[in-house]
Amino acid sequence: MNNIEAWHRLFDNGDLKDLEALLAKNSVFFSPLVFKPQEGRKLTAWYLKNAYQMFFANENKSFTYVREIHSESDSMLEFTCEIDGILINGVDIIKWNEEGKIQEFKVMIRPNKAIEMVKAKMSELLSNMSAMDKFKMKASLVVDGLKK
């Protein structure tokens, strides 16, 4: 079941506290920067929240979805954004499960200059995380792994 309206509500409101409720427990995030799929609800939420922070930093209002294609179980959302004078063109590919939760979230970005900039910005966000937040993230991933 496609639940794109719920995704847009979270996105439009900028309040991502309910993001995890939209993600399947065993959701997988495919990053344009990391080859290995990032597995689990907490890790998927972490990547999506940080991407949101990066795209909307300093009250940047340039991010917009310019085209969407939907089926019952899949959504493809093309977006554009400008950060630091670099135009980013990308695609979010979402796979929905039967409960309307995000099972897979894949991001593809072009051109190469945009990928390099996104990598630098995401690295900056990670470096700004406190040691306690990093510890909590790792601990929650371990706990999730034990629950499998």
Buried (B, 14 or more C-beta within 10 A) or exposed (E): EBBBEBBEEBBEEEEBEEBBEBBBBBBBBBBBEEEEEBBBBBBBBBBBBBBBBBBBEEEEEEBEEEEEEEEEBBBBBBBBBBBEEBEBBBBBBBBBBEEBBBBBBBBBBEEEEBBEBBBEBBEEBEEEBEEEEEEEBEEBBEEBEEEE
